């Protein structure tokens, strides 16, 4: 398997990206293509004290860099020799099995749509992070790629999330829920009401509306939302998790007795920290694209980028895009609906 990595994307590029890619090649039994400014990649190797390119790693020179302030709608056409453009073109042409980038989300979405292309028949690609719950994990889709959605978009997101949860997370017949402000079928705006009706008639394992608090409790395996609401949900979860860990640390470090208590439950606390650690999750799958594309966190360190590559490996092995393509007809709304 060969993973194409954007060496120039993200706040900590290229140093942390290079290290994460090298670690992935060593630990994950995978070939890595680092796409970016060759001189910058070699400079990062020098900082790391690495004289020779590791086995199973190659460099493809891409002299231009997509910056966060670049216009996502035009940068793909303007910077044709950027690591993002070159990497996605390689993916399209079969020079790798998946593409991973910690760069601009908007540029990645635009580039993946224009270069690698969506699965034929799907209206939009969607971002689908995996989040922890009381009972395991669940997929949130969409979390920011599409602020304005139609019921058909959400129906398709539900199928995307279903196949991802089934293939990558290995959940049998995943439960699909619709993010809403109440569990009753009459709740929500016209978007939620119309989407509810479509999901109820679908072949999915639809469990109805799901409130935010119940999603974290394990009410569903796939949580469907428009990108605007989904992004607010995601940021609220991230902020709450950060506050929780900070407050717990303050409590346990407050007195000699609580410090002793912290030592006693150290392993349990490490498990909780790992469950909430975004560096171990890695990134977010961009579903609906014809080949696997993973958006790593913009602030990714080496560990996070290695985790994103691990995530890409899982998506390649599950053939999510192929399954979507084979079942796309059931994701469309007929003209009489």
N, C-alpha and C positions, 0 to 999 in steps of 0.2 A: 504494500500500500504506500502511496506517495501523497504527502500533504504539502500544499503550497502555503507558505507563511509570508505575510506582509511584514517585512523587517522594519519599515519606516512608519508604521501606523501606531499611534498611541502616545501617551504622555512620557513614557519611559523608553521610547524607541531611540536608537536601535539596541542599546546595551542589554536591557532586560528581555527583549524579544529574542535576541540572539542566544542568550543563555538559556531561555526557556525552550527554544527550538533544539539546541544541542542536547539538553536534558531529555527532551522527548525522543530524539533519535536514539539515545542510549537506553532509556528506560521502557519505551513503549513499542519497540520492535517495528519501527516505521521509518521510511525514507522522507527526508525533509528538503524542500526547495525554498531557500531564503531569497525572496525577491526584494531588491532595493539597491541603493547606492553601494556598489561594491567596496569603495574606499571607506565608507562609513562602517560597513559590516566588518571589514578587516581591522578597522580601528577599534571596534568593540572587542574583537578577539584579542587584540594586543592588550587592552585594559584587563581582560580576564586571564591573561598569562597563557593564552593558547596560541601556539605557533603554527599548527597545521589544522586544516579543516577536518573535523571529525568524520569518521566513516559514516556513510549513509546521508551525508549532508552536502548539498551543492548550492552554489550562488548563481543567480541570474541577475545581471546588472539592469537596474531601472533608475535612470539619473534624476527623474523628477519626483517630487514629494507632494502629496495632497495634504494641505494644511487645514486645521479646524475652521479657519475663517473663510476658506474657499466655498464658493457657491456649489452645493451638491448637485444642482440641476445642470450645471455647465462644466464642472471640473473634469468630467470624463472625456468630454470633447476637447477641452483646452489642454489638459495635461495627459496626452496619450502615452507618454513614456513614464508615467508614474508607477510606483510599485503596485498600487491598487488596480490600475488599468491593465498592466502587463500580467499580473497574477490572475485576474479574472479571465483574461483572454486565454491564458494557458489552461485554466480549468475548462473553459468552453471547448478548447481544441483537444482535450484528452491528455494533456501533459501532467495531470495530477488528478487525484480522486476527490479532493476537498480543498477549500480555501479558508484560511483563518486570518482575521485582521482585527487589530485593536484601534484602528483609525476611525475617522468620521462615520457615524452611523448613517447619516443622510447620503453621503457619497457612496458608501458600501451598498446601500439599498438601491440607489440610482444605477450604479455600475453593474450590480448583479442582475438587475432587471433589463438593462439595455444590452449588456454584453453576454452574460451567461444565459439569460432569458428565463422567464417563468415557465412552469409546466403548462403546456397548451391546454386552454380551457379554464384556467384559474384567473380570477379577476385581479387579485393582489397577492403579493408576498406579505408575510407577517412575522414579527419577532416573537419567539416562543421560549422564554426563560423557564428553567426548572426551579421550583421553589420547595423548601421543606414544609412539611405539615406534621401534625401530631402523629399521623399514622404512616408517614413515609415521605413521598414526594408528589408534586403535581405540576402540570404544564399550564402556564398562563399564556394565552394567545388572544389578542395581540397586545403588546405592551408599549407601542409607540410608533409603529411604522405607518399606521393609517388612522388619523384622527377622525375623519368623516367616513362613516361606513354605511352600507346598506344591509338589509337582512341577508341578502345572498352572500355578501362578503363574510358575515359572521357564520353562516352555514358552512362555507368553505373552510373558515378558520377551525371550526369544530372538527371537521374531517382531518385537517392537517394535524391538529393536536392529538386526535385519536390515533392516527397511524404512527405518530412520533412516540407517544406514550407506550403504545403496544410494541413497537419495534425497538426503540432505544431503552426505555425504562423497563421493558419486559413485563408490562401489566396486562393481564388477560382481560379482554373486553372492557377497556377503560370506561369509567363513569364520566359522562360529560355534563357539566353544569354551566348555566348562563349567569354571569355576574350581574346582580341586581340589588335593589335597595329593599328587598323583601322576598320571602320564599313563595308567596302566593302567585298564581299564574296571571293575575290581573295587575301585577306591579310593573312599574317602569314606564318609559316613554314609548312612542309608537315603534321605535327601533327594537326595543326589548320584546314588546308584545308580538310583533310580526316575526321576529326571530324565534321566539318561543314556539309559535305555531309550526314553523318550518322544522325545528329540531324535534318536535313531538311526532311529526310524520316521517322523520328520517329513519335510517337503519341503525343509527347510533344508539348507544346505551345512555339515553338522555335521562337525567335524574331531576330536571327542573331548575328553577332559579336557585342561586346560591348567594348568600350574603358573605361579605368579606370575612367576618369572624368565623363563619362556618367553613370557609375554604381552608383557612389555616388549621382548622380542627380535623380536616380530612374528609370533607363532605363529597369531594369529587377528585378525579384524576386529571381532568382537563377543565380549565376554567376559561370560558369564552367571553371576550369583551371587545369593544371598539378600542382603538389604540389610545385615545384620550383618557378614558376611564381606567383602562388597564395600566397606563403609565402612572397615574395618580395612585392606584392600588399598590403597584410595585414600589414606588418611592416611599409610601407610607410604611410598608412592611420593612424596607431597608432601614428607614429611620428609627422605627420601633426596635428592631434588632440591635442597632448600634447603641441606642439609649439603654436597652436592657443590659447589654454586656458592660457598658460603662458604669451603670449604677451597681451592678453586682460586684464589680471590681472595687468600687468605693466602699461598699458594705464590708467586704471581706478584708480590706486593708485598713479598716478603721481602728481596730484595737488588737492587742496581743492575742486575745481569745479568738477573735474572728479570723486572725491570720493562721492560727493553729487549725481552726475549722476548715479553712481553705486548703491547707495541706492534706487534711484527711480526705476531702472530696475532690482532690486535684484531678484525678483521672476522669471522674464524672463531668467535671467542668470542662475538661479538654474536649470531651465528646460533644457537649453542647456548643462549644465555641466552633468546633469543626463543622457542625451541622449548619451554623449560621455564617460560616466563612465564605465570602464570594470568591476568594482565591482558589478554593477547592472545587467550586462549581465550574469556573472557567469562563463561561460566556453564554451567549444566546444564539440559538439556531435561527437562521433566516429561512423559514419554511415557505414552500411554494416555488422556489427556484429549481431549475432542472437538475442542478447538481448541488451537493452539500456546501453551504456557506455558513461559517460561524463568526459572529461578532463577539470578540473578546472585550473585556472591560477596558475602557479608555485608559484607566490607571493601572493596567495589568503589570505585575512584576513577573519574574521568571516562573514562579510557581503557578500563577494564574494563567499564563500563556501556555505552559505545558498542559494544564488542565483543559484549556480550550482545545488543544490538539487532541487530547484524549477524547473529548466530546465529539470532535470531528470524526475520529476513527469509529466511534459508536454509530454515528449517523450513516457513514459509508456502509458499514456492515449490515445495517437494518434495511437498506434500500427504500427509504421513505419516499424519495422523489418518484421512483418507479411505481410504487404502490399507489401514489396519488394519481399518476398518469393513467394507470389501468382502471381507476375507479372514478375518474373525473365527471362522468356523465351523471352520477347520482348526486353530485354536488351543485348541479345547476337548477335554477328555477325555471319551470316550463312557462311558456308565454301566457297560459291561461290562469296562472296563479297570481 
